[in-house]
Amino acid sequence: MTVPPLADTLVALVESLQAPPGSGLVVEQATLDVPLEGRLDIVPSGTVFNASLPHTRWQSGFLPPVHMAHLELGAPEDEG
C-alpha cells in the first residue's frame, strides 16, 4: 500500500474545508481530530514520514495501529 507524504494528506484535509463556491461563506478557523496511519520510509535523500487516513473506519485485528491527530487551523492574526 502506498502512503502519501504527510504534507499531501494535510493539504487535502485543509482543501476539504472550503465552503461551496457561490455560497458566500468563508471558513476562518477549524479544528480537526482525525486518525492517521503513519510510517517512516528510507529514501535515497534520507528519511520521510508518510501518513494518510486509515482505509476503513471499522476496527479489525488485522489493521495497523492508528493515532489521532489534532489540527487547529485558522487565518494568521494581523500583526499591525
Summary of the structure (lengths in Angstrom):
residues: 80
radius of gyration: 16.1
end to end distance: 47.2
largest distance: 53.2
contacts: 137
relative contact order: 0.29
helix: 12%
strand: 39%
